[in-house]
Amino acid sequence: MNDMLYFYIMKIPHNTEEARNIQLRLRGKVKIVPLRKRPEFIAGVDAAFSEDKVIAAACLYTYPELMHVEDAYAIADITFPYIPGLLSFREGPAIIKAIGNLNKKPDLILFDGQGIAHPSGMGIAAHIGVLLNIPSIGCAKSRLVGDYSGPGNRKGRKTELRYHHKIIGTVLRTRDNVKPLFISPGHLIDMKDSVEVVLKCIGKYRVPEPIRSADSLTGKLKKEMPY
């Protein structure tokens, strides 16, 4: 376990200022670069909440065949309050544990959330991508920050998402005539490769199949909770 990851898991921020300082340290380590190699295994992750617990799931698939390999999950106590812009501290520890419970380490992780398309440039995909040093992509259903014009209605149409005069993501139509997704790189991948990977992970639905599986698993686990 690297020092930064150990620090993150073992040390829970006591206040907003401390969390933002950790976030700032992590932001300095984000690398938006082309993929070094094509991934063979991709994980989709998602988190849900039940009372005082956070439920995280990780679903592993082959890439680009999208053959399901395995699922893993983790249930943990909520240790950080709901604060916009700092949700990674609330979900992150459980997500990291779920990924760690996979028998096979993923080459890339898809997140149901933001990458660098975030007020601080540190959405959940960037945050955990840096901690695990694994390429990561944010696949959000809605915009958090930035301006854009709508892409065309056909699958694969896209436009730029801009914030403070910088391109922070891609507004991508993943299916004909459905709402677009907001794609942003998290770590160790760039905009172009992020879009390519997401499109290859689309099945019958708008959301990449690995993320859909993780969402389904967290929903199932939540229903099985004893309260």
For each residue, the residues with C-beta under 8 A, 3 or more apart:
1: 5 6 9
2: 5 6 133
3: 6 7
4: 7 8 25 26 29 130 131
5: 1 2 8 9 96 131 132
6: 1 2 3 9 10
7: 3 4 10 11
8: 4 5 11 22 92 93 131
9: 1 5 6 93 96
10: 6 7
11: 7 8
12: 79 80 89
13: 16 18 19 22 80 89
14: 18
15: 18 19
16: 13 19 20 83 86
17: 20 21
18: 13 14 15 21 22
19: 13 15 16 22 23 80 83 86 89
20: 16 17 23 24 86 120
21: 17 18 24 25
22: 8 13 18 19 25 26 89
23: 19 20 26 27 86 88 120 122 127
24: 20 21 27 28 120
25: 4 21 22 28 29
26: 4 22 23 29 30 122 126 127 130 131
27: 23 24 30 120 121 122 126
28: 24 25
29: 4 25 26 130 187
30: 26 27 116 121 122 126 129 130 186 187
31: 187 188
32: 116 185 187 189 190 191
33: 36 188 189 190
34: 189 190 192 193
35: 38 39 108 135 188 189 190 193 197
36: 33 188
37: 107
38: 35 63
39: 35 42 63 106 107 108 135 197
40: 62 63 107
41: 60 61 62 63 69 104 105 106 107 108
42: 39 60 61 62 63 106 107 108 109 110 197 201 210
43: 58 59 60 61 99 102 106 108 109 110 210
44: 58 59 61 109 110 112 201 208 209 210 211 212 213 214
45: 56 57 58 59 95 98 99 109 110 111 112 211 214
46: 56 57 112 211 214 215 217 218
47: 54 55 56 57 91 94 95 112 218
48: 54 55 218 219 221 222
49: 53 54 55 78
50: 53 55 222 225 227
51: 225 227
52: 77 78
53: 49 50 75 76 77 78 225
54: 47 48 49 75 76 77 78 90 91 93 94
55: 47 48 49 50 73 74 75 94 218 221 222 225
56: 45 46 47 73 74 75 76 91 94 95 97 98 218
57: 45 46 47 71 72 73 98 213 214 215 217 218 221
58: 43 44 45 71 72 73 95 98 99 101 102 106 109 214
59: 43 44 45 68 70 71 210 213 214 217
60: 41 42 43 68 69 70 71 72 102 104 106 210
61: 41 42 43 44 65 66 67 68 69 201 209 210 213
62: 40 41 42 65 66 67 69
63: 38 39 40 41 42 66 107 108 197 200 201
64: 200 201
65: 61 62
66: 61 62 63 200 201 203 209 210
67: 61 62
68: 59 60 61 213
69: 41 60 61 62 104
70: 59 60 102 103 104
71: 57 58 59 60 213 217
72: 57 58 60 98 99 101 102 103
73: 55 56 57 58 98 101 217 218 221
74: 55 56 94 95 97 98 100 101
75: 53 54 55 56 94 221
76: 53 54 56 79 93 94 97
77: 52 53 54
78: 49 52 53 54 90
79: 12 76 90 93
80: 12 13 19 83 86 89 90
81: 90
82: 87 90
83: 16 19 80 86 87 89 90
84: 87
85: 118 119 120
86: 16 19 20 23 80 83 89 90
87: 82 83 84 90 91 113 124
88: 23 91 92 122 123 124 127 128
89: 12 13 19 22 80 83 86 92
90: 54 78 79 80 81 82 83 86 87
91: 47 54 56 87 88 94 95 124
92: 8 88 89 95 96 124 127 128 131
93: 8 9 54 76 79 96 97
94: 47 54 55 56 74 75 76 91 97 98
95: 45 47 56 58 74 91 92 98 99 124 128
96: 5 9 92 93 99 100 128 131 132
97: 56 74 76 93 94 100 101
98: 45 56 57 58 72 73 74 94 95 101 102
99: 43 45 58 72 95 96 102 106 109 128 132
100: 74 96 97
101: 58 72 73 74 97 98
102: 43 58 60 70 72 98 99 105 106
103: 70 72
104: 41 60 69 70
105: 41 102 134
106: 39 41 42 43 58 60 99 102 109 134
107: 37 39 40 41 42 63 134 135
108: 35 39 41 42 43 63 134 135 136 137 189 197
109: 42 43 44 45 58 99 106 125 128 129 132 134 135 136 137 186
110: 42 43 44 45 136 137 139 197 198 201 208 210 211
111: 45 114 115 123 124 125 128 136 137 138 139 186 211
112: 44 45 46 47 139 140 141 207 211 214 215
113: 87 123 124 125 138 139 140
114: 111 117 118 123 124 125 126 138 140 144 169 182 184
115: 111 118 123 125 126 129 136 137 138 169 183 184 185 186 187 194
116: 30 32 121 122 123 126 138 168 169 184 185 186
117: 114 123 138 140 143 144 145 146 161 163 168 169 182 184
118: 85 114 115 121 122 123 126 144 145 184
119: 85 144 145
120: 20 23 24 27 85
121: 27 30 116 118 126 168
122: 23 26 27 30 88 116 118 126 127
123: 88 111 113 114 115 116 117 118 126 127 138 140 144 184 186
124: 87 88 91 92 95 111 113 114 127 128 138 186
125: 109 111 113 114 115 128 129 136 137 138 184 185 186 187
126: 26 27 30 114 115 116 118 121 122 123 129 130 136 138 185 186 187
127: 23 26 88 92 122 123 124 130 131 186
128: 88 92 95 96 99 109 111 124 125 131 132 136 186
129: 30 109 115 125 126 132 133 134 135 136 186 187 188
130: 4 26 29 30 126 127 133 187
131: 4 5 8 26 92 96 127 128
132: 5 96 99 109 128 129 136
133: 2 129 130 187 188
134: 105 106 107 108 109 129 187 188
135: 35 39 107 108 109 129 186 187 188 189
136: 108 109 110 111 115 125 126 128 129 132 185 186 187 188 189
137: 108 109 110 111 115 125 183 184 185 186 189 194 197 198
138: 111 113 114 115 116 117 123 124 125 126 169 182 183 184 185 186
139: 110 111 112 113 181 182 183 198 207 208 211
140: 112 113 114 117 123 143 144 181 182 183 184
141: 112 179 181 182 207
142: 182
143: 117 140 146 148 161 171 182
144: 114 117 118 119 123 140 182
145: 117 118 119 163 168
146: 117 143 161 162 163 168 169
147: 161 162 163
148: 143 159 160 161 162 171
149: 159
150: 159 171 180
151: 157 158 159 171 172 173 180
152: 157 173
153: 157 173 176 177
154: 157 173 176
155: 173 174 175 176 199 202
156: 172 173 199
157: 151 152 153 154 172 173
158: 151 170 171 172 173 180 195
159: 148 149 150 151 170 171
160: 148 167 169 170 171
161: 117 143 146 147 148 167 168 169 170 171 182 184
162: 146 147 148 165 166 167 168
163: 117 145 146 147 166 168
164:
165: 162
166: 162 163
167: 160 161 162 191
168: 116 117 121 145 146 161 162 163 184
169: 114 115 116 117 138 146 160 161 182 183 184 185 191
170: 158 159 160 161 182 183 184 191 194 195
171: 143 148 150 151 158 159 160 161 180 181 182 183
172: 151 156 157 158 180 181 182 183 195 198 199
173: 151 152 153 154 155 156 157 158 176 178 180
174: 155 178 180 181 198 199 202 206 207 208
175: 155 178 202 205 206
176: 153 154 155 173
177: 153
178: 173 174 175 206
179: 141 206
180: 150 151 158 171 172 173 174
181: 139 140 141 171 172 174 198 206 207
182: 114 117 138 139 140 141 142 143 144 161 169 170 171 172
183: 115 137 138 139 140 169 170 171 172 191 194 195 198
184: 114 115 116 117 118 123 125 137 138 140 161 168 169 170 191 194
185: 32 115 116 125 126 136 137 138 169 189 190 191 193 194
186: 30 109 111 115 116 123 124 125 126 127 128 129 135 136 137 138 189
187: 29 30 31 32 115 125 126 129 130 133 134 135 136
188: 31 33 35 36 129 133 134 135 136
189: 32 33 34 35 108 135 136 137 185 186 193 194 197
190: 32 33 34 35 185 193 194
191: 32 167 169 170 183 184 185 194 195
192: 34 195 196
193: 34 35 185 189 190 196 197
194: 115 137 170 183 184 185 189 190 191 197 198
195: 158 170 172 183 191 192 198 199
196: 192 193 199 200
197: 35 39 42 63 108 110 137 189 193 194 200 201
198: 110 137 139 172 174 181 183 194 195 201 202 208
199: 155 156 172 174 195 196 202
200: 63 64 66 196 197
201: 42 44 61 63 64 66 110 197 198 208 209 210
202: 155 174 175 198 199 205 206 207 208 209
203: 66 209 212
204:
205: 175 202 209 212
206: 174 175 178 179 181 202
207: 112 139 141 174 181 202 211 212 215
208: 44 110 139 174 198 201 202 211 212
209: 44 61 66 201 202 203 205 212 213
210: 42 43 44 59 60 61 66 110 201 213 214
211: 44 45 46 110 111 112 139 207 208 214 215
212: 44 203 205 207 208 209 215 216
213: 44 57 59 61 68 71 209 210 216 217
214: 44 45 46 57 58 59 112 210 211 217 218
215: 46 57 112 207 211 212 218 219
216: 212 213 219 220
217: 46 57 59 71 73 213 214 220 221
218: 46 47 48 55 56 57 73 214 215 221 222
219: 48 215 216 222 223
220: 216 217 223 224
221: 48 55 57 73 75 217 218 224 225
222: 48 50 55 218 219 225
223: 219 220
224: 220 221
225: 50 51 53 55 221 222
226:
227: 50 51
